[in-house]
Amino acid sequence: MRTYIKHIVIAGAALLASGTITAQNLNSAYFLEGFAQGHEMNPAKEYDRKGYVSMPLLMGYMNLGTKGNLNLKDVLYKNPNGSGLVTYLHPSIDSDKALSAFSSRNKLLMDTRYDLVSVGFHAFKGYNTISLGLRVNAGVNIPYELFEVTKKLTNKDYNISSAGATARSWMELALGHSHQINEAWRIGGKLKFLVGAGYANVKMSGVDLNLSGESQWTATANATAEVGVKNFTWGKTETKEYKSRPGTYEQIDFGNIDVDKFGPNGFGAGLDLGVEWDLGKQGWVDGLKVSAALLDLSFIKWKNVATAQNRGETFVFNGFNNIRVQGDPAGVKMGEQTDDLADRLSDLYSLQPGDYTSEATWLGATLNIGVEYALPAYDRLKFGLLSTTRMQGTYTWNEQRMAVTVSPIKWLEVSGNVGLGTCGANLGWIINIHPRGFSLFLGSDHCLGKFTKQGIPMRSSYDFAMGISFPFGKSRIGKEQVWREHIQRPME
């Protein structure tokens, strides 16, 4: 939790370098009929077997990766004066070249789902699902101005707004049911019960900086921090002297924050809603289906939220001059450089501890809209278009994905797709093998690109997903019979 409080920039680097961060859903699987976890993307979806049981303890649905438009290649460069890598702060890296890699809002995001167990079965005149899992939702937002001020240090006014980091973790029990209304329409929903484990949010809603001398900055900051973790304390504060006038003030020392024992710290509820419309069965366009889902209409009421905020007054700040950069004659290491920069940012926040309170937070909703078309003469070949929008304030993102799916035999589905959105262009794929009694899928929404010599992906958007489940019952969708009806119809 400390990472999200102390380091806005450093948290971004940590997300880039981590290989254990996971994404929520594999959108490449949205149009697969034999995908057991399809109800996670649209609760109206019906599995093509009588039911399934996922492999317990994380192997039922695992997806490793990150999502964002801030890439490692934007932050790290080959050392022009030797071997290894240096950051964009290195004096040999041209300022205009370095800053051209950043957008106005640089985001790194993750929405994690660890499925402990998941079950689906047909009963009660519909399809039902029960799942228990752990969720983590996190994001880092770094405005362009923060990179500019640390790189250029020119004599001008800087306004840094919307910089921040957030993280929430909780356990989720979900009960789902989907029902066929008539031949063309199917609806579904999920009721979720949530137990909050931890919550943290840091936001710099406005920071004005002015370089008034060679080594002196005038700063006015508006920053807040909230941490909702059971038994969390800010710890002993440190005493600082005013630089603009006599006197001292207390500031949070992030090295002293502490958590005695972890435990549940909040409770909430949520809802998923979904619908499917088969225009072919409606008698309009044979083979055409439209679907939509609104996921994670959820909230958690957190207890014992520790608050902090800055003094909210103009003060003198010497923080961004003479930043220690990797490659200096003193031999500064990258870890020392990032720690140095993070300490200076902490001084800029100048946060002071506040009261403990309670806080209700919305977890961010996801909207999926899909259109798929199966060829009338060969319905094992389908084309699909999926639009996904995550609605979470500063951390909102969207993506459009076009897919081609083929099922050459009844127990095998293969799909390839192209995506474009907030996090750039990407390629996705999935292979789903589901003979009787066993199901295995492998896939990715964002194919891995180049790696550093240290084995770190240069792009921030990458993932790899896999899962094992055990279906029971024969396939409920007679693909071979439907296919024969289509090719025989012109002869009748």
Secondary structure, DSSP 8 states (H G I E B T S, - for coil): -HHHHH-HHHHHHHHHH-SS-B-S--GGGTT-TT-GGGGGT-TT---SSSEEEE-TTTTSSEEEEEEES--HHHHEEE-TTSSSEEETTSTTS-HHHHHTT--SEEEEEEEEEEEEEEEEEEETTEEEEEEEEEEEEEEEEEEHHHHHHHHT--SSEEEE-SEEEEEEEEEEEEEEEEEE-SSSEEEEEEEEEEEEEEEEEEEEEEEEEEE-SSS-EEEEEEEEEEE--TTEE--S-EEEE-SSSS-EEEE--GGG-EES-----EEEEEEEEEEEEETTTTTSSTTEEEEEEEE---EEEEEEEEEEEE--SEEEE-TTTT---TT-TT---HHHHHHHHHHHHHHHH-EEEEEEEEEEEE--EEEEEEEEEEETTEEEEEEEEEEEEEE-GGG-EEEEEEEEEEEEETTEEEEEEEEEETTEEEEEEEEEE--TT-EEEEEESS----B-TTS-BSSS-EEEEEEEEEEES--SS-HHHHHHHHHHGGG-
